[in-house]
Amino acid sequence: MTYTFPKDFYWGSAASAEQTEGNQNGKKEQTIWDYWYELEPNRFYDEVGPGKTSDFYNRYQEDIKNMKAFGHNSFRMSISWARLINKDGSINDEAVAFYNQVIDCLIDHDIEPFANLFHFDMPMYEQEKGGFESRDVIEDYLAFAKTAFSLFADRVKTWFTFNEPIVPVEGGYLYDFHYPNVVDARRAFQVAYHTIVAHKKVVKHYKATYDGQIGIVLNLTPSYPRSQHKADLEASHICDLFFNRSFLDPVVKGAFPQDLIKLLDEHNHLPDTHAEDAELIKGNPIDLLGVNYYQPRRVKAKAHQPNPNGPFLPDWFFDNYEMPGRKMNVYRGWEIYEKGVYDIMINLRDNYDNIPSFISENGMGVQNEERFLKDGRIEDDYRIDFIAGHLKWLHKAIDEGCDVRGYHLWTFMDNWSWSNAYKNRYGFFSVDLATGERTAKKSAYWFNDLATTNELNS
Ligand code: BGP
């Protein structure tokens, strides 16, 4: 069967600054990752930190050439705040030169640059002020965004304020997998709230000043209940409120879900707000939503009542559910549920005004991928099946009227991934970490056919 995708569909991949550039390359301030790795290297897989990346900083020309040779018409990068803005607030000219070269190189290769302003990489000098717990940091982020726009928006026409903004909230303030390793829901909700205010301020400024498109990238994990029983449905509803709608509703609809406000109020966990925020949040909608989708969440009613004296956490209200027979990516331990992309898009069509969107990350992480090496190339048929499976459902969503503009894989070449370092490989290209040599996997060739014909044959 042949599935034809809309004309001008974005085909490409995504990456982020901290995960690819190499923190030792060029002048750059420390991020929370650089700092945390120095502090606790044992919290990182194999004790590998952000100094050992795929070295995009020095090899971007080769990588962009490969992107072109393998079907990319677009690529999402991120601009590192800690690289662009020095601790004293001045602009780092070396960073300006680097990002100019990367952007120009992409354009020379007919690849549309998508630029994201924040991908988990808070500068340490901002974290010392409290990170997004502090309102002052919102203003600093706005200043950074203004600088990035003034330098690059003449050529970059698609911008994102944040990648998966809920992840630093979960990792840094609820579940201890990002610095500053706080476990405190009140502080977490304050960070989330300020992130949304920061997003809105940047969108407002961009729209008043530039003519491109601006959006945000959210990891939408549809929440499926174990059964249709009331308690399971309620558990799933609350999970959805916390992990999807907390960001999706304000950025698209301009309002937090009433049920979420009520719940936080009942538990005395509403964040501090300023009166002028209401107007800002109500307005300033995005133009384009990036959807990162890896796996669904399956939940059930809580088996035991939480200890009312224990720390308040979203999972007071639901338990995770391991559905028997679910399909797994056994190489990463995540569920594979291709129909999830369809459910997300139908929800956006029906409940979010059919906001223009695209899949900004989807991908299959594989541990010890060398085991699939054959004659010098990784034969990643499982990744081809994974992408094709999701694309079929995406195609069905498009057929049914969803405004889906593209598909980006996570990621172009195997890269360093936060505290998981190089545990899970996701790329179209493998990278020899000793020599830096890149080798296209089988999926890269397959993707090239798909992207250049705009047709999936499967
Ligand atoms: C996404 C992030 C990426 C990347 C990916 C893979 O949530 O946006 O930055 O890290 O997850 O994650 P992991 O390596 O943990 O499997």
Boltz pocket constraint, residues with backbone or C-beta under 6 A from the ligand:
constraints:
  - pocket:
      binder: B
      contacts: [[A, 16], [A, 19], [A, 163], [A, 164], [A, 219], [A, 292], [A, 361], [A, 365], [A, 410], [A, 416], [A, 417], [A, 418], [A, 420], [A, 421], [A, 424]]
      max_distance: 6.0
